[in-house]
């Protein structure tokens, strides 16, 4: 009876050794496959992300001269306002260029509709006058 248990244990030990041996043979392949994947991702992803950001910025960023100082001011299209980094002027987007921001415009940071920083009526219309004639 003892020899039967010894033979069964030897069979189990041999089977376990075969499984362990097979898994150890697969380990280097898995390790190098994982390393190659990380290495290729490190080579491929930065240019792909760079081209993607370049495409996104061309679609969503407006660059136009500041009407106050003439330096290039940049801001997001969907934000509608920015500040000139050179002179600090508050600018609002009108069409495809930046204009000086009126005190009567609603401040997008306030949620709009409050009359802006002027605190006046929200029905005020800001008019740019090119020539004023004294009567």
C-alpha positions in Angstrom: 0.0 0.0 0.0 2.9 2.2 0.8 4.4 1.7 -2.7 1.1 2.7 -4.3 1.2 6.0 -2.4 4.8 6.5 -3.4 4.0 5.9 -7.0 1.0 8.3 -6.9 3.2 10.9 -5.3 5.9 10.4 -7.9 3.3 10.8 -10.6 2.0 14.0 -9.1 5.5 15.3 -8.6 6.3 14.6 -12.3 3.0 16.3 -13.4 3.8 19.3 -11.3 7.3 19.5 -12.6 6.0 19.4 -16.2 3.5 22.2 -15.4 6.2 24.3 -13.7 8.6 23.6 -16.5 6.1 24.7 -19.2 5.2 27.9 -17.3 8.8 28.8 -16.8 9.4 28.3 -20.5 6.5 30.7 -21.2 7.6 33.3 -18.8 10.5 34.8 -20.9 8.2 35.0 -23.9 5.5 36.8 -21.8 8.1 39.1 -20.2 9.7 40.1 -23.5 6.4 40.5 -25.2 5.3 42.9 -22.5 8.6 44.8 -22.8 8.2 45.1 -26.5 4.7 46.4 -26.2 5.7 49.1 -23.7 8.7 49.9 -25.9 6.6 50.3 -29.1 4.0 52.3 -27.2 6.8 54.7 -26.0 8.0 55.1 -29.6 4.6 55.4 -31.3 2.3 57.3 -28.8 4.2 60.6 -28.5 4.1 61.5 -32.2 0.4 60.4 -32.4 -0.5 62.5 -29.4 1.5 65.4 -30.8 -0.2 65.3 -34.2 -3.6 64.9 -32.5 -3.0 68.0 -30.2 -1.8 70.0 -33.2 -5.0 69.1 -35.2 -7.2 69.9 -32.1 -5.5 73.3 -31.5 -5.8 74.4 -35.1 -9.6 73.7 -34.9 -10.2 75.2 -31.4 -7.7 78.0 -30.8 -8.0 81.6 -32.2 -4.8 83.6 -32.6 -5.2 87.2 -33.6 -3.4 90.5 -32.8 -4.4 92.3 -29.7 -6.2 95.6 -30.6 -4.5 97.3 -27.7 -0.8 96.4 -28.2 -0.6 94.5 -31.4 1.0 91.3 -29.9 -0.6 87.9 -30.8 -3.3 87.0 -28.4 -4.6 83.4 -28.2 -7.7 81.8 -26.7 -10.2 79.1 -27.1 -13.0 79.6 -29.6 -15.7 78.2 -27.4 -14.6 80.3 -24.4 -15.2 83.7 -26.2 -12.8 85.8 -24.1 -9.2 85.9 -23.2 -6.6 88.2 -21.7 -3.6 89.5 -23.7 -0.4 88.1 -22.1 1.6 91.2 -23.2 -0.5 94.1 -22.0 -3.2 92.5 -19.9 -6.2 93.8 -21.9 -9.5 91.9 -21.5 -10.5 90.7 -25.0 -13.7 89.2 -26.4 -14.0 87.2 -29.6 -16.0 88.8 -32.3 -16.0 86.9 -35.6 -12.5 85.5 -36.0 -10.6 88.3 -34.2 -10.2 89.7 -30.7 -11.7 93.1 -29.8 -11.4 95.0 -26.5 -13.9 93.8 -24.1 -16.7 96.2 -23.1 -17.6 96.7 -19.5 -21.2 96.0 -20.5 -20.6 92.5 -21.8 -21.6 89.5 -19.7 -18.7 87.9 -18.0 -18.7 84.2 -19.0 -17.2 83.3 -15.7 -20.3 84.7 -13.9 -22.6 82.5 -16.0 -23.8 85.4 -18.2 -27.1 87.4 -17.9 -26.0 89.5 -15.0 -25.0 92.6 -16.9 -21.3 91.8 -16.6 -18.9 93.8 -14.6 -20.7 97.0 -15.4 -23.6 95.9 -13.2 -26.0 97.6 -15.5 -29.0 96.3 -17.4 -28.5 93.1 -19.4 -30.4 94.7 -22.4 -27.6 97.2 -23.0 -26.1 97.1 -26.5 -22.4 98.0 -26.9 -21.8 100.1 -30.0 -18.4 100.9 -31.5 -18.4 104.4 -32.9 -15.9 105.2 -35.6 -16.8 108.9 -35.9 -18.6 111.2 -33.5 -20.1 114.4 -34.8 -20.8 117.3 -32.4 -24.0 119.0 -33.3 
